[in-house]
Amino acid sequence: AYEDWQAKDEKLNALWPKVRAHMKSLDESSAKYFPEQANGAENLLKAQRAWIEYRDGQCEAEGAQFAGGSLRPLITYSCMAAMTETRIAELQSLMEPG
C-alpha cells in the first residue's frame, strides 16, 4: 500500500508543475481584460495546500480505527493512494479545454 501511494504521489508531483504553469498561463491571458480574476495559480496553490492537509488528516483518521494493529498502515496508505489518484484526475481536468 505504501509503494502504491508513493507511485501515485510521484505522478502527482510530476503533474503539479504542468498544471501550475497552465494556470499561470491562463492568468496571464485573462489579466489584460479581467485583472481581478487573474488569480487561478494562486488559488490552485491554496487549494493544493488545503488538500494535502485534508488528505493526511482524513487518512490518519481512517487508519486510527485500527490503532495498535498491523492493518493500520494498510488502511492509511490505501486511503492516501486513492485520494491522490482522485486528485490527479482533478488536476488533469484543469488542463482540459473548457
SEFIZA-3560 file (N, C-alpha, C; in Angstrom, 3 decimals):
REM SEFIZA-3560
<numar><xx>0.833</xx><yy>-1.190</yy><zz>0.000</zz><atom>N</atom></numar>
<numar><xx>0.000</xx><yy>0.000</yy><zz>0.000</zz><atom>CA</atom></numar>
<numar><xx>0.877</xx><yy>1.253</yy><zz>0.000</zz><atom>C</atom></numar>
<numar><xx>1.957</xx><yy>1.210</yy><zz>0.763</zz><atom>N</atom></numar>
<numar><xx>2.875</xx><yy>2.357</yy><zz>0.816</zz><atom>CA</atom></numar>
<numar><xx>3.490</xx><yy>2.614</yy><zz>-0.556</zz><atom>C</atom></numar>
<numar><xx>3.945</xx><yy>1.552</yy><zz>-1.210</zz><atom>N</atom></numar>
<numar><xx>4.566</xx><yy>1.699</yy><zz>-2.524</zz><atom>CA</atom></numar>
<numar><xx>3.556</xx><yy>2.213</yy><zz>-3.558</zz><atom>C</atom></numar>
<numar><xx>2.326</xx><yy>1.771</yy><zz>-3.468</zz><atom>N</atom></numar>
<numar><xx>1.277</xx><yy>2.254</yy><zz>-4.364</zz><atom>CA</atom></numar>
<numar><xx>1.073</xx><yy>3.748</yy><zz>-4.153</zz><atom>C</atom></numar>
<numar><xx>0.990</xx><yy>4.178</yy><zz>-2.900</zz><atom>N</atom></numar>
<numar><xx>0.835</xx><yy>5.604</yy><zz>-2.614</zz><atom>CA</atom></numar>
<numar><xx>2.044</xx><yy>6.389</yy><zz>-3.120</zz><atom>C</atom></numar>
<numar><xx>3.249</xx><yy>5.874</yy><zz>-2.903</zz><atom>N</atom></numar>
<numar><xx>4.449</xx><yy>6.576</yy><zz>-3.357</zz><atom>CA</atom></numar>
<numar><xx>4.447</xx><yy>6.760</yy><zz>-4.877</zz><atom>C</atom></numar>
<numar><xx>4.030</xx><yy>5.737</yy><zz>-5.598</zz><atom>N</atom></numar>
<numar><xx>3.975</xx><yy>5.823</yy><zz>-7.058</zz><atom>CA</atom></numar>
<numar><xx>2.966</xx><yy>6.885</yy><zz>-7.501</zz><atom>C</atom></numar>
<numar><xx>1.828</xx><yy>6.911</yy><zz>-6.851</zz><atom>N</atom></numar>
<numar><xx>0.812</xx><yy>7.912</yy><zz>-7.195</zz><atom>CA</atom></numar>
<numar><xx>1.268</xx><yy>9.307</yy><zz>-6.783</zz><atom>C</atom></numar>
<numar><xx>1.957</xx><yy>9.406</yy><zz>-5.660</zz><atom>N</atom></numar>
<numar><xx>2.475</xx><yy>10.692</yy><zz>-5.201</zz><atom>CA</atom></numar>
<numar><xx>3.532</xx><yy>11.227</yy><zz>-6.172</zz><atom>C</atom></numar>
<numar><xx>4.361</xx><yy>10.346</yy><zz>-6.698</zz><atom>N</atom></numar>
<numar><xx>5.351</xx><yy>10.759</yy><zz>-7.697</zz><atom>CA</atom></numar>
<numar><xx>4.653</xx><yy>11.269</yy><zz>-8.963</zz><atom>C</atom></numar>
<numar><xx>3.585</xx><yy>10.595</yy><zz>-9.363</zz><atom>N</atom></numar>
<numar><xx>2.831</xx><yy>11.028</yy><zz>-10.537</zz><atom>CA</atom></numar>
<numar><xx>2.215</xx><yy>12.406</yy><zz>-10.293</zz><atom>C</atom></numar>
<numar><xx>1.659</xx><yy>12.607</yy><zz>-9.111</zz><atom>N</atom></numar>
<numar><xx>1.085</xx><yy>13.900</yy><zz>-8.754</zz><atom>CA</atom></numar>
<numar><xx>2.159</xx><yy>14.986</yy><zz>-8.774</zz><atom>C</atom></numar>
<numar><xx>3.323</xx><yy>14.686</yy><zz>-8.205</zz><atom>N</atom></numar>
<numar><xx>4.405</xx><yy>15.669</yy><zz>-8.154</zz><atom>CA</atom></numar>
<numar><xx>4.946</xx><yy>15.990</yy><zz>-9.547</zz><atom>C</atom></numar>
<numar><xx>4.901</xx><yy>15.048</yy><zz>-10.463</zz><atom>N</atom></numar>
<numar><xx>5.325</xx><yy>15.301</yy><zz>-11.842</zz><atom>CA</atom></numar>
<numar><xx>4.281</xx><yy>16.145</yy><zz>-12.581</zz><atom>C</atom></numar>
<numar><xx>3.021</xx><yy>15.964</yy><zz>-12.253</zz><atom>N</atom></numar>
<numar><xx>1.940</xx><yy>16.704</yy><zz>-12.889</zz><atom>CA</atom></numar>
<numar><xx>1.849</xx><yy>18.137</yy><zz>-12.376</zz><atom>C</atom></numar>
<numar><xx>2.166</xx><yy>18.344</yy><zz>-11.124</zz><atom>N</atom></numar>
<numar><xx>1.971</xx><yy>19.638</yy><zz>-10.477</zz><atom>CA</atom></numar>
<numar><xx>2.578</xx><yy>20.813</yy><zz>-11.251</zz><atom>C</atom></numar>
<numar><xx>3.855</xx><yy>20.775</yy><zz>-11.651</zz><atom>N</atom></numar>
<numar><xx>4.401</xx><yy>21.940</yy><zz>-12.354</zz><atom>CA</atom></numar>
<numar><xx>3.694</xx><yy>22.234</yy><zz>-13.682</zz><atom>C</atom></numar>
<numar><xx>3.196</xx><yy>21.212</yy><zz>-14.331</zz><atom>N</atom></numar>
<numar><xx>2.476</xx><yy>21.404</yy><zz>-15.588</zz><atom>CA</atom></numar>
<numar><xx>1.150</xx><yy>22.130</yy><zz>-15.350</zz><atom>C</atom></numar>
<numar><xx>0.437</xx><yy>21.704</yy><zz>-14.326</zz><atom>N</atom></numar>
<numar><xx>-0.850</xx><yy>22.325</yy><zz>-14.011</zz><atom>CA</atom></numar>
<numar><xx>-0.634</xx><yy>23.757</yy><zz>-13.543</zz><atom>C</atom></numar>
<numar><xx>0.357</xx><yy>23.951</yy><zz>-12.723</zz><atom>N</atom></numar>
<numar><xx>0.662</xx><yy>25.299</yy><zz>-12.213</zz><atom>CA</atom></numar>
<numar><xx>1.024</xx><yy>26.235</yy><zz>-13.372</zz><atom>C</atom></numar>
<numar><xx>1.856</xx><yy>25.757</yy><zz>-14.288</zz><atom>N</atom></numar>
<numar><xx>2.237</xx><yy>26.566</yy><zz>-15.450</zz><atom>CA</atom></numar>
<numar><xx>1.009</xx><yy>26.881</yy><zz>-16.311</zz><atom>C</atom></numar>
<numar><xx>0.137</xx><yy>25.903</yy><zz>-16.464</zz><atom>N</atom></numar>
<numar><xx>-1.084</xx><yy>26.115</yy><zz>-17.243</zz><atom>CA</atom></numar>
<numar><xx>-1.944</xx><yy>27.206</yy><zz>-16.599</zz><atom>C</atom></numar>
<numar><xx>-2.100</xx><yy>27.142</yy><zz>-15.293</zz><atom>N</atom></numar>
<numar><xx>-2.913</xx><yy>28.137</yy><zz>-14.598</zz><atom>CA</atom></numar>
<numar><xx>-2.264</xx><yy>29.520</yy><zz>-14.683</zz><atom>C</atom></numar>
<numar><xx>-0.950</xx><yy>29.590</yy><zz>-14.587</zz><atom>N</atom></numar>
<numar><xx>-0.265</xx><yy>30.879</yy><zz>-14.734</zz><atom>CA</atom></numar>
<numar><xx>-0.486</xx><yy>31.436</yy><zz>-16.134</zz><atom>C</atom></numar>
<numar><xx>-0.467</xx><yy>30.573</yy><zz>-17.117</zz><atom>N</atom></numar>
<numar><xx>-0.708</xx><yy>30.983</yy><zz>-18.494</zz><atom>CA</atom></numar>
<numar><xx>-2.125</xx><yy>31.547</yy><zz>-18.656</zz><atom>C</atom></numar>
<numar><xx>-3.090</xx><yy>30.885</yy><zz>-18.048</zz><atom>N</atom></numar>
<numar><xx>-4.464</xx><yy>31.384</yy><zz>-18.087</zz><atom>CA</atom></numar>
<numar><xx>-4.569</xx><yy>32.741</yy><zz>-17.399</zz><atom>C</atom></numar>
<numar><xx>-3.866</xx><yy>32.881</yy><zz>-16.273</zz><atom>N</atom></numar>
<numar><xx>-3.861</xx><yy>34.164</yy><zz>-15.563</zz><atom>CA</atom></numar>
<numar><xx>-3.299</xx><yy>35.270</yy><zz>-16.442</zz><atom>C</atom></numar>
<numar><xx>-2.201</xx><yy>34.971</yy><zz>-17.122</zz><atom>N</atom></numar>
<numar><xx>-1.581</xx><yy>35.966</yy><zz>-17.995</zz><atom>CA</atom></numar>
<numar><xx>-2.518</xx><yy>36.357</yy><zz>-19.133</zz><atom>C</atom></numar>
<numar><xx>-3.209</xx><yy>35.388</yy><zz>-19.678</zz><atom>N</atom></numar>
<numar><xx>-4.142</xx><yy>35.649</yy><zz>-20.778</zz><atom>CA</atom></numar>
<numar><xx>-5.324</xx><yy>36.504</yy><zz>-20.339</zz><atom>C</atom></numar>
<numar><xx>-5.816</xx><yy>36.252</yy><zz>-19.157</zz><atom>N</atom></numar>
<numar><xx>-7.007</xx><yy>36.980</yy><zz>-18.706</zz><atom>CA</atom></numar>
<numar><xx>-6.676</xx><yy>38.291</yy><zz>-17.996</zz><atom>C</atom></numar>
<numar><xx>-5.425</xx><yy>38.492</yy><zz>-17.607</zz><atom>N</atom></numar>
<numar><xx>-5.056</xx><yy>39.685</yy><zz>-16.845</zz><atom>CA</atom></numar>
<numar><xx>-5.331</xx><yy>40.980</yy><zz>-17.608</zz><atom>C</atom></numar>
<numar><xx>-5.203</xx><yy>40.934</yy><zz>-18.912</zz><atom>N</atom></numar>
<numar><xx>-5.407</xx><yy>42.132</yy><zz>-19.717</zz><atom>CA</atom></numar>
<numar><xx>-6.855</xx><yy>42.620</yy><zz>-19.634</zz><atom>C</atom></numar>
<numar><xx>-7.785</xx><yy>41.694</yy><zz>-19.666</zz><atom>N</atom></numar>
<numar><xx>-9.194</xx><yy>42.060</yy><zz>-19.704</zz><atom>CA</atom></numar>
<numar><xx>-9.903</xx><yy>41.933</yy><zz>-18.350</zz><atom>C</atom></numar>
<numar><xx>-9.437</xx><yy>40.994</yy><zz>-17.544</zz><atom>N</atom></numar>
<numar><xx>-10.065</xx><yy>40.749</yy><zz>-16.240</zz><atom>CA</atom></numar>
<numar><xx>-8.987</xx><yy>40.626</yy><zz>-15.153</zz><atom>C</atom></numar>
<numar><xx>-8.275</xx><yy>41.686</yy><zz>-14.853</zz><atom>N</atom></numar>
<numar><xx>-7.156</xx><yy>41.587</yy><zz>-13.905</zz><atom>CA</atom></numar>
<numar><xx>-7.574</xx><yy>41.096</yy><zz>-12.516</zz><atom>C</atom></numar>
<numar><xx>-8.789</xx><yy>41.424</yy><zz>-12.111</zz><atom>N</atom></numar>
<numar><xx>-9.246</xx><yy>40.992</yy><zz>-10.785</zz><atom>CA</atom></numar>
<numar><xx>-9.514</xx><yy>39.491</yy><zz>-10.728</zz><atom>C</atom></numar>
<numar><xx>-9.582</xx><yy>38.851</yy><zz>-11.886</zz><atom>N</atom></numar>
<numar><xx>-9.840</xx><yy>37.413</yy><zz>-11.930</zz><atom>CA</atom></numar>
<numar><xx>-8.597</xx><yy>36.608</yy><zz>-12.287</zz><atom>C</atom></numar>
<numar><xx>-7.472</xx><yy>37.249</yy><zz>-12.418</zz><atom>N</atom></numar>
<numar><xx>-6.235</xx><yy>36.569</yy><zz>-12.819</zz><atom>CA</atom></numar>
<numar><xx>-5.513</xx><yy>36.023</yy><zz>-11.589</zz><atom>C</atom></numar>
<numar><xx>-6.180</xx><yy>35.129</yy><zz>-10.887</zz><atom>N</atom></numar>
<numar><xx>-5.596</xx><yy>34.561</yy><zz>-9.665</zz><atom>CA</atom></numar>
<numar><xx>-5.779</xx><yy>33.048</yy><zz>-9.599</zz><atom>C</atom></numar>
<numar><xx>-5.865</xx><yy>32.417</yy><zz>-10.747</zz><atom>N</atom></numar>
<numar><xx>-6.057</xx><yy>30.966</yy><zz>-10.780</zz><atom>CA</atom></numar>
<numar><xx>-4.888</xx><yy>30.196</yy><zz>-10.188</zz><atom>C</atom></numar>
<numar><xx>-3.667</xx><yy>30.607</yy><zz>-10.508</zz><atom>N</atom></numar>
<numar><xx>-2.490</xx><yy>29.904</yy><zz>-9.993</zz><atom>CA</atom></numar>
<numar><xx>-2.393</xx><yy>30.046</yy><zz>-8.479</zz><atom>C</atom></numar>
<numar><xx>-2.708</xx><yy>31.229</yy><zz>-7.990</zz><atom>N</atom></numar>
<numar><xx>-2.695</xx><yy>31.473</yy><zz>-6.539</zz><atom>CA</atom></numar>
<numar><xx>-3.736</xx><yy>30.609</yy><zz>-5.832</zz><atom>C</atom></numar>
<numar><xx>-4.924</xx><yy>30.566</yy><zz>-6.410</zz><atom>N</atom></numar>
<numar><xx>-5.987</xx><yy>29.751</yy><zz>-5.821</zz><atom>CA</atom></numar>
<numar><xx>-5.688</xx><yy>28.265</yy><zz>-5.913</zz><atom>C</atom></numar>
<numar><xx>-5.046</xx><yy>27.860</yy><zz>-6.995</zz><atom>N</atom></numar>
<numar><xx>-4.656</xx><yy>26.456</yy><zz>-7.130</zz><atom>CA</atom></numar>
<numar><xx>-3.683</xx><yy>26.058</yy><zz>-6.026</zz><atom>C</atom></numar>
<numar><xx>-2.709</xx><yy>26.914</yy><zz>-5.755</zz><atom>N</atom></numar>
<numar><xx>-1.740</xx><yy>26.633</yy><zz>-4.698</zz><atom>CA</atom></numar>
<numar><xx>-2.429</xx><yy>26.555</yy><zz>-3.340</zz><atom>C</atom></numar>
<numar><xx>-3.332</xx><yy>27.466</yy><zz>-3.091</zz><atom>N</atom></numar>
<numar><xx>-4.087</xx><yy>27.461</yy><zz>-1.831</zz><atom>CA</atom></numar>
<numar><xx>-4.891</xx><yy>26.167</yy><zz>-1.693</zz><atom>C</atom></numar>
<numar><xx>-5.526</xx><yy>25.764</yy><zz>-2.791</zz><atom>N</atom></numar>
<numar><xx>-6.326</xx><yy>24.537</yy><zz>-2.772</zz><atom>CA</atom></numar>
<numar><xx>-5.451</xx><yy>23.310</yy><zz>-2.556</zz><atom>C</atom></numar>
<numar><xx>-4.290</xx><yy>23.286</yy><zz>-3.194</zz><atom>N</atom></numar>
<numar><xx>-3.402</xx><yy>22.129</yy><zz>-3.060</zz><atom>CA</atom></numar>
<numar><xx>-2.896</xx><yy>21.983</yy><zz>-1.626</zz><atom>C</atom></numar>
<numar><xx>-2.546</xx><yy>23.085</yy><zz>-1.024</zz><atom>N</atom></numar>
<numar><xx>-2.096</xx><yy>23.038</yy><zz>0.380</zz><atom>CA</atom></numar>
<numar><xx>-3.202</xx><yy>22.536</yy><zz>1.288</zz><atom>C</atom></numar>
<numar><xx>-4.417</xx><yy>23.016</yy><zz>1.070</zz><atom>N</atom></numar>
<numar><xx>-5.554</xx><yy>22.569</yy><zz>1.875</zz><atom>CA</atom></numar>
<numar><xx>-5.852</xx><yy>21.095</yy><zz>1.616</zz><atom>C</atom></numar>
<numar><xx>-5.730</xx><yy>20.678</yy><zz>0.361</zz><atom>N</atom></numar>
<numar><xx>-5.986</xx><yy>19.280</yy><zz>0.023</zz><atom>CA</atom></numar>
<numar><xx>-5.000</xx><yy>18.353</yy><zz>0.724</zz><atom>C</atom></numar>
<numar><xx>-3.738</xx><yy>18.727</yy><zz>0.762</zz><atom>N</atom></numar>
<numar><xx>-2.726</xx><yy>17.895</yy><zz>1.439</zz><atom>CA</atom></numar>
<numar><xx>-3.079</xx><yy>17.735</yy><zz>2.913</zz><atom>C</atom></numar>
<numar><xx>-3.452</xx><yy>18.828</yy><zz>3.562</zz><atom>N</atom></numar>
<numar><xx>-3.857</xx><yy>18.756</yy><zz>4.972</zz><atom>CA</atom></numar>
<numar><xx>-5.082</xx><yy>17.864</yy><zz>5.145</zz><atom>C</atom></numar>
<numar><xx>-6.052</xx><yy>18.013</yy><zz>4.249</zz><atom>N</atom></numar>
<numar><xx>-7.265</xx><yy>17.203</yy><zz>4.309</zz><atom>CA</atom></numar>
<numar><xx>-6.940</xx><yy>15.727</yy><zz>4.101</zz><atom>C</atom></numar>
<numar><xx>-6.162</xx><yy>15.424</yy><zz>3.052</zz><atom>N</atom></numar>
<numar><xx>-5.804</xx><yy>14.034</yy><zz>2.754</zz><atom>CA</atom></numar>
<numar><xx>-5.118</xx><yy>13.390</yy><zz>3.951</zz><atom>C</atom></numar>
<numar><xx>-4.132</xx><yy>14.069</yy><zz>4.483</zz><atom>N</atom></numar>
<numar><xx>-3.383</xx><yy>13.493</yy><zz>5.600</zz><atom>CA</atom></numar>
<numar><xx>-4.264</xx><yy>13.274</yy><zz>6.823</zz><atom>C</atom></numar>
<numar><xx>-5.088</xx><yy>14.257</yy><zz>7.148</zz><atom>N</atom></numar>
<numar><xx>-5.975</xx><yy>14.120</yy><zz>8.307</zz><atom>CA</atom></numar>
<numar><xx>-7.022</xx><yy>13.045</yy><zz>8.114</zz><atom>C</atom></numar>
<numar><xx>-7.625</xx><yy>13.027</yy><zz>6.954</zz><atom>N</atom></numar>
<numar><xx>-8.666</xx><yy>12.034</yy><zz>6.662</zz><atom>CA</atom></numar>
<numar><xx>-8.105</xx><yy>10.623</yy><zz>6.721</zz><atom>C</atom></numar>
<numar><xx>-6.957</xx><yy>10.421</yy><zz>6.100</zz><atom>N</atom></numar>
<numar><xx>-6.393</xx><yy>9.071</yy><zz>6.041</zz><atom>CA</atom></numar>
<numar><xx>-5.863</xx><yy>8.616</yy><zz>7.398</zz><atom>C</atom></numar>
<numar><xx>-5.323</xx><yy>9.544</yy><zz>8.160</zz><atom>N</atom></numar>
<numar><xx>-4.900</xx><yy>9.177</yy><zz>9.519</zz><atom>CA</atom></numar>
<numar><xx>-6.115</xx><yy>8.819</yy><zz>10.374</zz><atom>C</atom></numar>
<numar><xx>-7.209</xx><yy>9.525</yy><zz>10.182</zz><atom>N</atom></numar>
<numar><xx>-8.440</xx><yy>9.209</yy><zz>10.917</zz><atom>CA</atom></numar>
<numar><xx>-8.964</xx><yy>7.829</yy><zz>10.537</zz><atom>C</atom></numar>
<numar><xx>-8.930</xx><yy>7.520</yy><zz>9.238</zz><atom>N</atom></numar>
<numar><xx>-9.368</xx><yy>6.190</yy><zz>8.814</zz><atom>CA</atom></numar>
<numar><xx>-8.472</xx><yy>5.113</yy><zz>9.413</zz><atom>C</atom></numar>
<numar><xx>-7.172</xx><yy>5.358</yy><zz>9.421</zz><atom>N</atom></numar>
<numar><xx>-6.246</xx><yy>4.383</yy><zz>9.986</zz><atom>CA</atom></numar>
<numar><xx>-6.372</xx><yy>4.242</yy><zz>11.494</zz><atom>C</atom></numar>
<numar><xx>-6.783</xx><yy>5.316</yy><zz>12.166</zz><atom>N</atom></numar>
<numar><xx>-6.879</xx><yy>5.306</yy><zz>13.628</zz><atom>CA</atom></numar>
<numar><xx>-7.877</xx><yy>4.273</yy><zz>14.142</zz><atom>C</atom></numar>
<numar><xx>-8.797</xx><yy>3.885</yy><zz>13.287</zz><atom>N</atom></numar>
<numar><xx>-9.757</xx><yy>2.858</yy><zz>13.699</zz><atom>CA</atom></numar>
<numar><xx>-9.062</xx><yy>1.534</yy><zz>13.998</zz><atom>C</atom></numar>
<numar><xx>-7.833</xx><yy>1.401</yy><zz>13.490</zz><atom>N</atom></numar>
<numar><xx>-7.080</xx><yy>0.158</yy><zz>13.647</zz><atom>CA</atom></numar>
<numar><xx>-5.801</xx><yy>0.386</yy><zz>14.444</zz><atom>C</atom></numar>
<numar><xx>-5.840</xx><yy>1.364</yy><zz>15.342</zz><atom>N</atom></numar>
<numar><xx>-4.669</xx><yy>1.713</yy><zz>16.149</zz><atom>CA</atom></numar>
<numar><xx>-4.131</xx><yy>0.493</yy><zz>16.881</zz><atom>C</atom></numar>
<numar><xx>-2.823</xx><yy>0.360</yy><zz>16.816</zz><atom>N</atom></numar>
<numar><xx>-2.169</xx><yy>-0.754</yy><zz>17.500</zz><atom>CA</atom></numar>
<numar><xx>-2.135</xx><yy>-2.035</yy><zz>16.693</zz><atom>C</atom></numar>
<numar><xx>-2.783</xx><yy>-2.043</yy><zz>15.563</zz><atom>N</atom></numar>
<numar><xx>-2.830</xx><yy>-3.256</yy><zz>14.756</zz><atom>CA</atom></numar>
<numar><xx>-2.001</xx><yy>-3.129</yy><zz>13.492</zz><atom>C</atom></numar>
<numar><xx>-1.723</xx><yy>-4.261</yy><zz>12.909</zz><atom>N</atom></numar>
<numar><xx>-0.906</xx><yy>-4.270</yy><zz>11.694</zz><atom>CA</atom></numar>
<numar><xx>-1.687</xx><yy>-3.788</yy><zz>10.472</zz><atom>C</atom></numar>
<numar><xx>-2.994</xx><yy>-3.657</yy><zz>10.599</zz><atom>N</atom></numar>
<numar><xx>-3.832</xx><yy>-3.212</yy><zz>9.498</zz><atom>CA</atom></numar>
<numar><xx>-3.804</xx><yy>-1.692</yy><zz>9.316</zz><atom>C</atom></numar>
<numar><xx>-3.399</xx><yy>-0.975</yy><zz>10.372</zz><atom>N</atom></numar>
<numar><xx>-3.445</xx><yy>0.489</yy><zz>10.314</zz><atom>CA</atom></numar>
<numar><xx>-2.661</xx><yy>1.063</yy><zz>9.129</zz><atom>C</atom></numar>
<numar><xx>-1.398</xx><yy>0.698</yy><zz>8.912</zz><atom>N</atom></numar>
<numar><xx>-0.682</xx><yy>1.282</yy><zz>7.769</zz><atom>CA</atom></numar>
<numar><xx>-1.343</xx><yy>0.967</yy><zz>6.424</zz><atom>C</atom></numar>
<numar><xx>-1.874</xx><yy>-0.228</yy><zz>6.281</zz><atom>N</atom></numar>
<numar><xx>-2.544</xx><yy>-0.597</yy><zz>5.045</zz><atom>CA</atom></numar>
<numar><xx>-3.730</xx><yy>0.322</yy><zz>4.782</zz><atom>C</atom></numar>
<numar><xx>-4.534</xx><yy>0.554</yy><zz>5.794</zz><atom>N</atom></numar>
<numar><xx>-5.713</xx><yy>1.408</yy><zz>5.653</zz><atom>CA</atom></numar>
<numar><xx>-5.285</xx><yy>2.845</yy><zz>5.360</zz><atom>C</atom></numar>
<numar><xx>-4.320</xx><yy>3.347</yy><zz>6.105</zz><atom>N</atom></numar>
<numar><xx>-3.867</xx><yy>4.730</yy><zz>5.930</zz><atom>CA</atom></numar>
<numar><xx>-3.280</xx><yy>4.953</yy><zz>4.548</zz><atom>C</atom></numar>
<numar><xx>-2.362</xx><yy>4.095</yy><zz>4.121</zz><atom>N</atom></numar>
<numar><xx>-1.712</xx><yy>4.291</yy><zz>2.823</zz><atom>CA</atom></numar>
<numar><xx>-2.642</xx><yy>3.986</yy><zz>1.651</zz><atom>C</atom></numar>
<numar><xx>-3.558</xx><yy>3.069</yy><zz>1.829</zz><atom>N</atom></numar>
<numar><xx>-4.542</xx><yy>2.812</yy><zz>0.774</zz><atom>CA</atom></numar>
<numar><xx>-5.434</xx><yy>4.039</yy><zz>0.581</zz><atom>C</atom></numar>
<numar><xx>-5.804</xx><yy>4.660</yy><zz>1.658</zz><atom>N</atom></numar>
<numar><xx>-6.591</xx><yy>5.890</yy><zz>1.601</zz><atom>CA</atom></numar>
<numar><xx>-5.801</xx><yy>6.979</yy><zz>0.884</zz><atom>C</atom></numar>
<numar><xx>-4.536</xx><yy>7.134</yy><zz>1.244</zz><atom>N</atom></numar>
<numar><xx>-3.706</xx><yy>8.169</yy><zz>0.634</zz><atom>CA</atom></numar>
<numar><xx>-3.539</xx><yy>7.923</yy><zz>-0.868</zz><atom>C</atom></numar>
<numar><xx>-3.389</xx><yy>6.671</yy><zz>-1.245</zz><atom>N</atom></numar>
<numar><xx>-3.257</xx><yy>6.341</yy><zz>-2.669</zz><atom>CA</atom></numar>
<numar><xx>-4.539</xx><yy>6.666</yy><zz>-3.416</zz><atom>C</atom></numar>
<numar><xx>-5.672</xx><yy>6.296</yy><zz>-2.846</zz><atom>N</atom></numar>
<numar><xx>-6.958</xx><yy>6.545</yy><zz>-3.505</zz><atom>CA</atom></numar>
<numar><xx>-7.236</xx><yy>8.042</yy><zz>-3.624</zz><atom>C</atom></numar>
<numar><xx>-6.978</xx><yy>8.779</yy><zz>-2.570</zz><atom>N</atom></numar>
<numar><xx>-7.224</xx><yy>10.215</yy><zz>-2.617</zz><atom>CA</atom></numar>
<numar><xx>-6.265</xx><yy>10.913</yy><zz>-3.579</zz><atom>C</atom></numar>
<numar><xx>-5.041</xx><yy>10.436</yy><zz>-3.652</zz><atom>N</atom></numar>
<numar><xx>-4.060</xx><yy>11.025</yy><zz>-4.564</zz><atom>CA</atom></numar>
<numar><xx>-4.463</xx><yy>10.750</yy><zz>-6.011</zz><atom>C</atom></numar>
<numar><xx>-4.943</xx><yy>9.560</yy><zz>-6.272</zz><atom>N</atom></numar>
<numar><xx>-5.405</xx><yy>9.219</yy><zz>-7.616</zz><atom>CA</atom></numar>
<numar><xx>-6.567</xx><yy>10.134</yy><zz>-8.039</zz><atom>C</atom></numar>
<numar><xx>-7.466</xx><yy>10.382</yy><zz>-7.119</zz><atom>N</atom></numar>
<numar><xx>-8.582</xx><yy>11.285</yy><zz>-7.395</zz><atom>CA</atom></numar>
<numar><xx>-8.081</xx><yy>12.699</yy><zz>-7.644</zz><atom>C</atom></numar>
<numar><xx>-7.104</xx><yy>13.131</yy><zz>-6.858</zz><atom>N</atom></numar>
<numar><xx>-6.569</xx><yy>14.488</yy><zz>-7.023</zz><atom>CA</atom></numar>
<numar><xx>-5.861</xx><yy>14.637</yy><zz>-8.366</zz><atom>C</atom></numar>
<numar><xx>-5.171</xx><yy>13.605</yy><zz>-8.804</zz><atom>N</atom></numar>
<numar><xx>-4.520</xx><yy>13.636</yy><zz>-10.115</zz><atom>CA</atom></numar>
<numar><xx>-5.561</xx><yy>13.895</yy><zz>-11.201</zz><atom>C</atom></numar>
<numar><xx>-6.676</xx><yy>13.197</yy><zz>-11.133</zz><atom>N</atom></numar>
<numar><xx>-7.745</xx><yy>13.387</yy><zz>-12.118</zz><atom>CA</atom></numar>
<numar><xx>-8.297</xx><yy>14.812</yy><zz>-12.045</zz><atom>C</atom></numar>
<numar><xx>-8.449</xx><yy>15.342</yy><zz>-10.847</zz><atom>N</atom></numar>
<numar><xx>-8.942</xx><yy>16.715</yy><zz>-10.694</zz><atom>CA</atom></numar>
<numar><xx>-7.978</xx><yy>17.708</yy><zz>-11.334</zz><atom>C</atom></numar>
<numar><xx>-6.700</xx><yy>17.534</yy><zz>-11.078</zz><atom>N</atom></numar>
<numar><xx>-5.699</xx><yy>18.453</yy><zz>-11.636</zz><atom>CA</atom></numar>
<numar><xx>-5.630</xx><yy>18.337</yy><zz>-13.156</zz><atom>C</atom></numar>
<numar><xx>-5.683</xx><yy>17.118</yy><zz>-13.659</zz><atom>N</atom></numar>
<numar><xx>-5.662</xx><yy>16.920</yy><zz>-15.107</zz><atom>CA</atom></numar>
<numar><xx>-6.852</xx><yy>17.602</yy><zz>-15.767</zz><atom>C</atom></numar>
<numar><xx>-7.996</xx><yy>17.569</yy><zz>-15.114</zz><atom>N</atom></numar>
<numar><xx>-9.187</xx><yy>18.182</yy><zz>-15.702</zz><atom>CA</atom></numar>
<numar><xx>-9.039</xx><yy>19.696</yy><zz>-15.834</zz><atom>C</atom></numar>
<numar><xx>-8.194</xx><yy>20.302</yy><zz>-15.007</zz><atom>N</atom></numar>
<numar><xx>-7.963</xx><yy>21.743</yy><zz>-15.115</zz><atom>CA</atom></numar>
<numar><xx>-7.238</xx><yy>22.120</yy><zz>-16.397</zz><atom>C</atom></numar>
<numar><xx>-6.573</xx><yy>21.172</yy><zz>-17.007</zz><atom>N</atom></numar>
<numar><xx>-5.821</xx><yy>21.448</yy><zz>-18.231</zz><atom>CA</atom></numar>
<numar><xx>-6.597</xx><yy>21.084</yy><zz>-19.491</zz><atom>C</atom></numar>
<numar><xx>-7.792</xx><yy>20.547</yy><zz>-19.317</zz><atom>N</atom></numar>
<numar><xx>-8.620</xx><yy>20.199</yy><zz>-20.468</zz><atom>CA</atom></numar>
<numar><xx>-9.270</xx><yy>21.455</yy><zz>-21.013</zz><atom>C</atom></numar>
<numar><xx>-9.425</xx><yy>21.521</yy><zz>-22.304</zz><atom>N</atom></numar>
<numar><xx>-10.070</xx><yy>22.700</yy><zz>-22.901</zz><atom>CA</atom></numar>
<numar><xx>-11.474</xx><yy>22.901</yy><zz>-22.319</zz><atom>C</atom></numar>
<numar><xx>-11.778</xx><yy>24.146</yy><zz>-22.015</zz><atom>N</atom></numar>
<numar><xx>-13.074</xx><yy>24.466</yy><zz>-21.411</zz><atom>CA</atom></numar>
<numar><xx>-14.077</xx><yy>24.644</yy><zz>-22.428</zz><atom>C</atom></numar>
//
